[in-house]
């Protein structure tokens, strides 16, 4: 974590935590456009003439076909098809940038580096010179235009200048990758354009409502890509060559082996449940029927979460957290249809 950036945020009123930051502003309303320093995320830089083929051979999506102004969801999996990391990737400066959960960045950087061998590629932590800022809200695109970011109209594409990238994730959510030397200026320009300061949990809630999961240390090796709806959000290519776990992911897709899916739920508790917390249903008794993936406070009380569970359990509708008699979850809508 870059101390120059965190010192600036502290001076701007941020309270730093182990998992991100917050401001004493409460949860934003649905009509608010927020600007969130994304301290819970990190960036790996891959650079060198073999960057594209190197990453292509390891990841679940088609890196070679990634357009110069495009981004994609992608993942790195175990040979058994279990997801070690989910991330956003885009090409930049003779290589690529990979955004993933900060708590798994050191181990993933080490693991990916083990595959380099004779490839002409170098991997390093770009967090020393790159800052991530999330902008979310119904008017996010208009606000970014006012701030001079010139957002593109097409999802998973970006506009760029010498010191920033502005990636449109969907209609209401954008991620900025900004050079450290310009971070304070860019962040202030967002506030001047009308954005409201918000903390990590506000961005996590936006991602939950967008149905975009994030693998963290608590959920590594728990899920096959389709369990996280990754093929639905464009995170898997079924036309590329082999990669770790490809056989399992393909078999799940074509042989109808999928029994679990990711859903959005409301959790009616006062204390935040942890990612990885078990879910229970009458159908499975004392056996876990699923797990929470990401969790964030809800403005309506309790918490919202992305949860992977047995599809039969979701259809039955009686899902408890923590134990077979724990609080009852309520299913909420995702912004995309499930098969």
C-alpha positions in Angstrom: 0.0 0.0 0.0 1.5 3.3 -1.1 2.0 5.6 1.9 1.9 8.8 -0.2 -1.6 7.9 -1.3 -2.8 6.7 2.1 -1.4 9.8 3.8 -3.3 12.0 1.4 -6.5 10.0 2.1 -6.0 10.3 5.8 -5.7 14.0 5.5 -8.9 14.0 3.4 -10.8 12.3 6.3 -10.4 8.6 5.6 -10.2 6.1 8.4 -7.9 3.3 7.2 -8.8 -0.3 8.2 -7.2 -3.7 7.7 -9.5 -4.3 4.7 -9.7 -0.9 3.1 -11.0 2.4 4.4 -14.2 4.3 5.4 -15.3 7.9 5.7 -17.6 9.2 8.5 -20.4 9.8 5.9 -22.6 6.8 6.4 -23.9 4.6 3.5 -24.6 6.5 0.3 -28.1 6.6 -1.1 -29.1 5.1 -4.4 -29.1 8.6 -6.0 -25.5 9.3 -5.0 -22.5 9.0 -7.2 -19.6 7.9 -5.1 -15.8 8.0 -5.5 -14.0 5.2 -3.6 -10.2 4.7 -3.2 -9.9 0.9 -3.8 -7.4 0.0 -1.2 -8.7 -3.5 -1.0 -7.5 -4.2 -4.5 -4.0 -4.5 -5.9 -2.4 -4.4 -9.3 0.1 -6.8 -10.9 2.0 -5.5 -13.9 3.0 -8.0 -16.6 5.4 -6.5 -19.2 7.5 -7.9 -22.0 6.9 -9.1 -25.5 5.6 -12.5 -24.3 3.0 -10.9 -21.9 0.0 -11.9 -24.0 0.9 -15.5 -24.8 2.2 -16.1 -21.2 -1.0 -14.9 -19.6 -3.2 -16.5 -22.2 -1.7 -19.9 -21.4 -2.5 -19.6 -17.7 -5.8 -17.8 -17.6 -9.4 -18.8 -18.3 -10.1 -16.1 -20.9 -8.7 -15.3 -24.3 -6.0 -12.7 -23.5 -4.6 -12.9 -27.1 -7.9 -11.5 -28.5 -8.1 -8.7 -26.0 -8.4 -5.4 -27.9 -6.1 -2.5 -27.2 -8.8 -0.4 -25.6 -10.7 -3.3 -23.9 -10.7 -5.0 -20.5 -12.0 -8.4 -19.5 -12.8 -10.5 -16.5 -10.5 -13.4 -16.1 -9.3 -16.0 -13.6 -6.4 -18.3 -12.6 -7.4 -21.8 -11.5 -5.9 -24.9 -9.9 -5.5 -28.0 -12.1 -8.8 -29.1 -10.6 -10.6 -26.1 -11.9 -11.0 -24.3 -8.6 -10.5 -20.5 -8.7 -7.3 -19.2 -7.1 -8.0 -15.6 -8.2 -10.6 -13.6 -10.1 -9.4 -10.3 -11.7 -9.9 -7.6 -14.2 -7.2 -7.4 -16.9 -6.4 -4.9 -19.7 -3.4 -4.3 -22.0 -1.2 -1.3 -21.3 2.3 -0.1 -22.0 3.8 -3.2 -23.7 2.1 -5.6 -21.3 -1.0 -5.9 -19.1 -2.4 -4.8 -15.8 -4.1 -7.3 -13.5 -6.4 -6.1 -10.7 -7.2 -8.6 -8.0 -7.9 -8.7 -4.2 -5.0 -7.2 -2.3 -4.9 -9.9 0.3 -3.9 -12.5 -2.3 -1.6 -10.4 -4.5 1.7 -11.4 -2.9 1.0 -15.1 -3.1 -0.4 -14.9 -6.6 2.5 -12.8 -7.8 4.9 -15.4 -6.5 2.9 -18.3 -8.0 2.6 -16.7 -11.5 6.3 -15.9 -11.4 7.0 -19.6 -11.1 5.6 -20.1 -14.6 7.8 -17.5 -16.3 10.8 -19.8 -17.0 12.1 -18.7 -20.5 9.2 -16.4 -21.4 10.1 -12.9 -22.1 7.9 -11.4 -19.5 8.4 -9.8 -16.1 5.8 -9.5 -13.3 5.8 -7.1 -10.4 3.6 -5.3 -7.9 2.4 -2.1 -9.6 0.9 -0.7 -6.4 3.9 1.5 -5.8 3.0 3.7 -8.8 -0.7 2.9 -9.6 -3.8 3.9 -7.7 -7.2 2.5 -8.2 -10.4 4.6 -7.7 -14.0 3.3 -8.2 -16.8 5.6 -9.4 -20.3 4.2 -9.0 -23.8 5.6 -9.4 -26.6 6.3 -11.9 -24.9 9.5 -13.0 -21.3 8.1 -12.9 -20.7 8.5 -16.6 -21.9 12.1 -16.7 -19.8 12.9 -13.6 -16.7 11.4 -15.2 -17.3 13.4 -18.3 -17.5 16.6 -16.2 -14.2 15.6 -14.5 -12.5 15.2 -17.9 -12.4 11.4 -18.0 -14.4 11.1 -21.3 -15.9 7.7 -20.5 -16.6 5.3 -23.4 -20.1 4.1 -24.1 -19.2 0.4 -24.4 -18.9 -1.9 -21.4 -15.5 -3.4 -20.6 -13.7 -0.8 -22.7 -11.7 2.3 -21.5 -10.7 5.8 -22.3 -7.2 6.9 -21.5 -4.8 9.7 -21.0 -1.1 9.8 -20.2 -1.7 9.3 -16.4 -5.0 7.4 -16.2 -7.3 4.7 -17.6 -11.1 4.9 -17.1 -12.7 1.5 -17.5 -16.4 1.1 -17.9 -17.5 -2.1 -16.1 -21.2 -1.5 -16.8 -23.7 1.3 -17.0 -23.1 2.5 -13.4 -19.7 1.4 -12.4 -16.2 2.5 -13.5 -12.7 1.8 -12.4 -9.9 4.3 -12.7 -6.2 3.3 -12.8 -4.2 6.4 -12.1 -0.5 7.1 -11.9 0.5 7.8 -8.3 1.8 11.3 -9.2 -1.7 12.3 -10.4 -3.9 10.4 -7.9 -4.6 13.3 -5.6 -5.5 15.6 -8.5 -7.7 13.1 -10.2 -9.5 12.2 -6.9 -10.1 15.8 -6.2 -11.5 16.4 -9.7 -14.1 13.7 -9.0 -15.2 15.4 -5.8 -15.3 18.8 -7.5 -17.5 17.3 -10.2 -20.0 16.2 -7.6 -18.9 12.8 -6.4 -19.3 11.9 -2.7 -16.5 10.3 -0.7 -17.3 6.7 0.2 -15.5 3.8 1.7 -14.6 0.2 0.7 -18.0 -1.2 1.7 -19.8 1.1 -0.6 -17.9 -0.2 -3.6 -18.3 -3.8 -2.5 -22.0 -3.2 -2.3 -22.0 -1.8 -5.8 -20.1 -4.9 -7.1 -22.5 -7.2 -5.3 -25.5 -5.5 -6.9 -23.7 -5.8 -10.2 -23.2 -9.5 -9.7 -19.4 -9.2 -10.1 -17.6 -11.5 -7.6 -14.2 -11.1 -6.1 -12.1 -14.0 -4.9 -10.3 -13.3 -1.6 -8.1 -15.3 0.6 -11.1 -16.7 2.4 -12.6 -18.2 -0.8 -9.6 -19.4 -2.8 -10.1 -22.9 -4.2 -13.8 -23.0 -3.3 -15.4 -22.5 -6.6 -15.3 -23.5 -10.3 -15.7 -20.5 -12.6 -19.4 -21.3 -13.5 -20.3 -21.4 -9.8 -19.5 -17.7 -9.8 -21.4 -17.0 -13.0 -18.1 -16.3 -14.6 -19.1 -17.5 -18.0 -22.2 -15.2 -17.8 -20.1 -12.0 -17.2 -17.6 -12.9 -19.9 -14.8 -14.3 -17.8 -14.3 -17.7 -19.6 -13.4 -18.5 -23.2 -14.5 -22.0 -24.4 -12.6 -21.6 -27.7 -9.0 -21.1 -26.5 -6.4 -23.7 -25.8 -5.5 -25.4 -22.6 -4.9 -23.6 -19.3 -4.8 -24.9 -15.7 -8.2 -26.3 -14.8 -9.5 -26.1 -18.4 -10.7 -29.7 -18.6 -12.9 -29.3 -15.5 -14.3 -25.9 -16.6 -15.1 -27.3 -20.0 -16.6 -30.5 -18.7 -18.8 -28.4 -16.3 -20.0 -26.4 -19.3 -20.7 -29.2 -21.8 -21.7 -32.2 -19.7 -24.2 -30.4 -17.4 -22.3 -31.1 -14.2 -23.1 -27.7 -12.6 -25.1 -28.0 -9.4 -24.2 -24.7 -7.7 -24.7 -21.1 -8.9 -24.0 -17.6 -7.4 -27.0 -15.6 -6.2 -27.5 -12.3 -4.5 -29.0 -12.4 -1.0 -30.0 -10.3 1.9 -28.6 -11.4 5.3 -30.7 -10.1 8.3 -27.9 -9.9 10.9 -26.3 -7.1 12.9 -22.7 -8.3 12.7 -21.1 -8.8 9.2 -20.8 -12.4 8.3 -17.5 -13.4 6.9 -16.8 -14.4 3.3 -16.7 -18.2 3.2 -19.4 -18.5 5.9 -21.5 -21.7 5.3 -25.1 -21.8 4.2 -27.6 -24.5 5.2 -30.9 -25.8 3.9 -33.4 -28.5 5.0 -32.5 -30.5 1.9 -28.9 -30.9 3.1 -29.4 -30.9 6.8 -26.1 -30.4 8.7 -24.1 -30.5 5.4 -23.1 -27.1 4.0 -25.2 -26.2 0.9 -23.1 -23.2 -0.1 -20.9 -20.3 1.0 -20.9 -16.5 1.0 -18.5 -14.9 -1.5 -18.6 -11.2 -0.8 -20.5 -9.2 1.9 -21.3 -5.5 2.3 -23.7 -3.5 4.6 -27.1 -2.7 3.2 -28.6 0.8 3.5 -31.9 -1.0 4.3 -30.3 -2.8 7.3 -28.4 -6.1 7.6 -26.1 -7.0 4.7 -26.2 -7.9 1.1 -24.0 -10.7 -0.3 -23.1 -12.8 -3.2 -23.5 -16.4 -2.3 -22.8 -19.7 -4.1 -25.3 -22.4 -3.2 -27.0 -25.5 -4.5 -29.4 -24.5 -7.3 -32.1 -26.8 -5.8 -31.7 -24.9 -2.5 -32.2 -21.6 -4.2 -35.3 -22.9 -5.9 -36.7 -24.2 -2.5 -36.0 -20.8 -1.0 -35.2 -21.7 2.6 -31.5 -20.9 3.2 -29.9 -20.3 6.6 -26.6 -18.9 7.5 -24.2 -20.3 10.0 -26.3 -23.3 11.0 -29.4 -25.2 10.0 -31.4 -22.9 12.4 -29.5 -19.7 11.6 -30.9 -16.5 10.2 -33.0 -16.9 7.1 -31.6 -15.4 3.9 -33.8 -13.6 1.3 -32.9 -14.0 -2.4 -32.5 -10.7 -4.4 -32.3 -10.1 -8.1 -29.1 -10.1 -10.1 -28.8 -7.7 -13.1 -28.4 -10.6 -15.5 -30.5 -13.8 -16.0 -29.3 -17.2 -14.7 -29.6 -20.1 -17.1 
